[in-house]
Amino acid sequence: MGLFDSIAGSVMNKMAGSSGNPMIQAGLELMNKCGGPQGVLDKLRANGLDAEVESWLGSGNNLPLNLQQVLQVFGTELIQSMATQFSLPVDDFGSKLAEYLPQAIDKLSPDGKLPGSQAELMARAFSLLKG
């Protein structure tokens, strides 16, 4: 991870922490552990969730995720570790992640694609956190 990534991650974690919504911070952490938003999408697609990903990037309704899909894609061990970090039961954490992840990707990709640069991603994320 480069210096910019490290600084950006710290700033976003502080902003997410102050937002009062631990799922924002959890989503950022998941993206960080999976190689960013594109890494998350790649993992989802590799697990057969192409239609879901495309719905989040598109302009229509977002197809949902469920707990079992989250556990399959990201692994029980990672989700359990993150649930412990956020002091939530695994099923609750995974279900909330399944609810918030489609929304986060949808909001980060208003034009149908994720930002092409780290700076653009940060700008979109900051605007979402402020809004």
N, C-alpha and C positions, 0 to 999 in steps of 0.2 A: 504494500500500500504506500502510495506516495505521500509527501508532506501535505499537499493540498487535500487529499482524501482524509488524512488524519485530522487536520484542522476542521474541515467541513463536517466530519462525523461528530467531533466534539461540540461544535456550535449547534448542530441539529439536535443532538441528544439533549443539550441544555434547553433548547427551545421546546422540544417535545416534553421534557420533564416539567417545564413550567406551564405547559398547556393544560395539565390536569388529566390528560388521557394517556394512561400507560400503554394503550395499544398502538399509539403513534410511535412511541419509543420502541416498542416491541417490533413493529413493522420495520423501522429503520435498522434495528439490530439484525433482524432476519435478512434484510437486503445486504447489509454489510457482510454477514457470514456467507452469503450465497453469490457474491460477486456483483452486487448492485442490483437495480431493478431488472436489467437485462438478464442477469444470472438467474433471478427468480423466474422470469418468463421462460428461459431455456429449460430450467428444471421442470416446470409445469408442462411444457410441450413434450419433453422427453418422457413424461409419464402419461401421455395420451390426452392431455387437456387442451389441445389446440383450439377447439371451439370456444372454450371458456376464455382463453387468453384473447382470442380475436374479438369476443364480445366486449371485453374490457377496453380494448384499444379502439373499437368501433364506436359509432354514435348511437346505437340502439341500447336496449336493456342489457344489463350485465347478467350473464349466467352465474349461478351461485357455485360456491365450493362447499364441501361439507367436511366434517371432522376426519372421516376416513381418508379423504383425498389429501388433506393437509398432512396427516401422519404418513401416508404413502410417499408423497413427494419429498418432504423434508426430513422424514425419519423420526421415529418415536423418540430416539435418544435426544436429538436436538430440541424437539418440542418439549420433552420432559425437562430438559435442562433450562430452557427459557421460561417454562411455567414456574419452576422453582425460583428462578431469579426474580420473577414478578409476583411471587407469593400467590399463585393461583393454581387450582387443581388442573391437571393436564387436559381433561376433557373441556373444561371451561375456557382455558387458554386457547386450545386448538380451535374450538368453535368460534371464539371471538376473532381469531386470526382469519378463519375462513370467511367471516363476515366483513372484516375490514380490508383484507388484501385486494379483493376486486375493486372496492371503492378507491383505494390508494392508487392502484395502477390506472384506473379510469381517469382520476384527477391529474395524474402526472402526464397523461397523454391526450390532452384535449384535441390535438390535431391528428390523432390516430397512430402516433408513434412516440416512443420515449425520447427524451432529449438526447441529442447526439454528443454533447460534451458534458463533463462534470459541472462546469460553470452554469450551463443552461439548466441542468437538473437541480442544482442548488437554488437557482433563481425561482424555478417553479415550486420547489418544496417550501421555500421561504414565503412565497405568496400564498400558498395554501395554509401554512401555519398561522399567518397573520390574519387571513380571511376568516 
